[in-house]
Amino acid sequence: MNIVVCVKQVPDTATERKLRSDDKTLDRDAADGVINELCEYAVEEALRVKEAHGGEVTVLTMGPSKATETIRKALAMGADKAVHLVDDALHGSDALATSYAMAQALKKIGFDLVILGSESTDARTGLLAAMLAERLGAPQLTLANKVELSGQSITIQRLTDYGYDKVESTLPAVVSVVEKINEPRYPSFKGIMAAKKKQVQTLGIADAEIDAAQVGLAGAWSEVVDFAAAPPRAAGTIVKDEGDGGSRAAEYLASKKFI
């Protein structure tokens, strides 16, 4: 089974994130890059599918050269090889353009099952899985908190507000997972060392037969028109308890319509 897991490098949420003043895109040099948290759950699920049903796990990422750090993390977890879609022409791609570029790469790689996290911590659109499935002409099984395979059939539990839905399909398929699906493994020292020797193939837009007019800032369907730094957080209100602290706190919360 050819399992492809899509991962993304995102700015560390513990650091300050900024946009570039020249083109209003993410300033990747302003914050440390880390693997998107939900992508780790996707990698773990891909590895579990491989362990249960055999096959090979390929990591696919789209991003600048420094995204290789994220690739190595996934390889250290146990993925077999990786494909890095990297090209200056991809800079500024929005969700639609990204789905097009990654779909083209997936067609080159080939797949039986594509697994990815339900969203990224930077954009938080949650759109990529559905867009990829549409572009690939494959069933989409999204927001999975459980995945089961039997031959060419796949069944998931789709997380909902009221519990879950049971969704069934046949392979090939695109699956997105939520954080409740598993507990990602920590890369072992042996895995980290082995990752350095694993194959990482790079693809440019020409290699993946990507139309340059459909990606990058020029090909984006959405744009950032303007932005400004968030105002500094105002000092909080301190209620000193002199026997009436409870009522004063309640009055304050009521004035802010919290209660």
Summary of the structure (lengths in Angstrom):
residues: 259
radius of gyration: 21.5
end to end distance: 54.5
largest distance: 73.1
contacts: 794
relative contact order: 0.17
helix: 33%
strand: 26%
